[in-house]
Amino acid sequence: MVDILLLAAHPDDVDFGMGATYLKLCESHSVVQVILTRGEAGTHGTPMEREAEAHAAAAFAGSTVEFLDFKDNHVEATVENAKKIAAVIRKYQPRIVMAPYHTNDAPHLDGRAHPDHTALGRLALMACRFAKFKNADVSGEAHAAARIIYYMVPAYMKPSFVIDVASHIPKLKELWSKYPSQLKIRDGKIVDMLLLDRQWQGKQNGLEYAEGFLEDAPLVLGMDFFNK
């Protein structure tokens, strides 16, 4: 049993999409990252390079990582694929499942809107349902995750909540350095763009840097919320 199961379509999705929160989670929780593809359709890096980068990044962060054998650019929200993810959920028995958000109508140049990302978000929802049914045609012991939390919040949506990550920005930059092949994205300006997004999320919430997340289910808050 693990605390957090992070689902990703490609080797750098978690690190670029929610990297600082990922680092914070690894400091206090058991975390497993499961990556569907090796990014073989990407412009930069070979599948072997990208898998090696993901392992190096996970070792740095303090999580474990497992690769599945989905095909890059061909991740589809089908029942068959959902059962594969459900088997992973049953294997790790996580309290929380995290995945890219399931709906994003942004322009094609917005990497968060990659079809593999949104398909995985839908798969996560389907798989969590299948994993909890005792008599479902899925291997492993039935398990109901307490929550699904989505990262890669579309730019046109407000997050359900944000995490203050200012203290982890230096370590986040080190984490990103584990992906030399992907630092070539956007003519080498990918780090600047990722930091700007976190600054924007932070400024909207009175913080220096923040990462945003979405939930489809209501958040349960204690009365101490009103004291903040």
N, C-alpha and C positions, 0 to 999 in steps of 0.2 A: 504494500500500500504506500502511495506517495501523496504528498500534499497537493502538488500542482502538476498537471499534465499540459505541456505546451505543444500545440499542434501547429505545424508550419508546412507550407507547400514547397518552399525552396530553402536551401541551406542558410541564407542570411535573414530570413523573414523576421524571426524573433528578435535578433540582434539589432536590426535596423528599425523594426516596427515598435518594439517596446524594450529596448536593450537596457536602459537604466533600471526600470522596474524589475526586469529579469535578474539583474545583478543584485538588487535589494532582496528579492525573493530567495535567491540562492544563499543569502547570508543567514536566513532564519527558517527556511522551509526545505523540505525534500522536493526536488524539481527534476522532472524528466522531460526532455524535448524529443518529439517524434516528428521526423521530416519525411514528407511523402516522396519527394523527387530529389535528384542530384543537380537540378538546374541545367540539365543538358541542352536545353533549347536557348539558353541565355547567350548574350553577345560576348561576355567576358568570362574566361576561365573554363577549364575542362571539367567534366563531372568528377574526375579523380581529384583535381585541385580543390573543387568546391566542397567535396566531402571532407577532405583533409582540413580545410579551413574551419568547417563547422565543428569538427572534433577538437581542434585547437582552441576555438572560442569557448566551447562547452567546458573544456578542462580549466580554462582561465576563469570562467564564471563560477564553476563548482557544481555543474549539473552533469547528468548523463545524457547521451543522445543515441537515438536509434533511427535508422533509415528504413523506409519501406520501399517498394518497387513500383510506385506509380510512375507514369510517364509525364514529363514536363510538358505543359501546354495542353494536356489531355486529362486533367483532373475534372471529373464529372460527378455531380450529386446524384448518383444512382443508388438503388437499394443494395446492390452487390458491393459497391464501394463503402457505403455506410456500415455494412456488416463487418468489413475489414477494420474500420476505425472502431467499431463497437468492440471487436475482439481485443484491440489495443487498450481500450478503456477497462475492459474486464481484467486484462493482464496486470495493469498498474493500479487499479482501484483508486483513482484520484478523488480527492475531496472537491477540487475545482479543475475544470477543463477550460483552457484558453485557446482561442483560434482567431484568425482574421475575421473581420465583420462580414456578414453574409450578403450584404447589399451595398453596391457602390456604383452609382451612375455617372461617375466623374469621367472627364475626357480620357482618351486612350494613353496620353502621355503621363498620367498620374499612376505611378507604380502600385499604389494601394488598390487600384481597381483592376488589377490583373485577374482574368477569369479564373485562374487556379485559386486565387485567394478567396474570392466570393464563393466559389464552389466548395472549398474546404469549410467555410463558415456554415454553409447549409448542411454539409456532411456531418459536422460536429453536432449540430442540433438533432439530425436524424439518428446519429450513432448513439448519442446519450439516451435517446428514447429506447432504441433497440437493446442497449446494454443493460437496462434495468428490468427488462421482461424475462422472467425466469424461463419461460418456454420458447423464447426466441431462438431461431436457428443461427446461433452465434456461439463460438467456442468460449469456454471459461465460465466462471461463477458470476451470476447476475450482480450488477452493481449500479447504484443510482448516484451520480455525482450531485453534489449540493448545488452547484452553480456552473453556468457557462458565462465566461467573461470574454468579451471580444476586444481585440486590439486592431490596429489599422483603421481607426475611425475616419470615415470620409470627411474631406475638408469642409463640406457644406453642412455637416451635422455637429451638434453640440454633444460632448461626451456625457455619459451618465455620471462620471466622476473622474478626477485627475489625481495623479500621484506626484508629489513634490520630489523632484529628482536632482535638484541643484547640487547636492553634496556628492552625487555620483557621476557628474559630467566628466571629470578627469579619467575615472576608471572606464566610463563608457567609451571614450576616445581610444583607450587601450584595447577595449573589446573590439571595436571596429577595425583596429589595425591588424587583427587576425584574419581579415578578409582582403588581402592585397589585390586579388583579382577584381573584386567588386568596387574598390575605391576608384576605379577608372570610370565609373558610371557618371553621366552628365559632365563629361570632359574633366573628370577629376574633382568636381565640385559637390559631390554627393554628401560629404560630411558637413559642408556649410549649409546645405539645404536641410539636412536632418536636424541640425542644431537650431536653425531658424524656426522650424516647426515646433520644437520644444520650447523655444523662447516665446513664441506666439501663444501656445497653450498656457505657459506660465503667466504671462502678462495679463491675460484675460481673467486670471484667478489670483492676482496679487502675489505671484511667485516669480522667481527668476527663470526657472526651467520646470516644465511639467510634461507628463505623458498622460494622454487621455484614453479612456476605455468606455465601452458601451455594454449595457445589459438589457436584455429584453424583459427580464423579470424585475419587479420592484426591489429596491435595496431595503434591507432591514436596518434601521438605525436606532441606537440607544438614546436616552434622554440627554446624555452628555454632548450630543450633537448641538444642542441649543446653547451650550456654554462656550462654543468655539467662535 
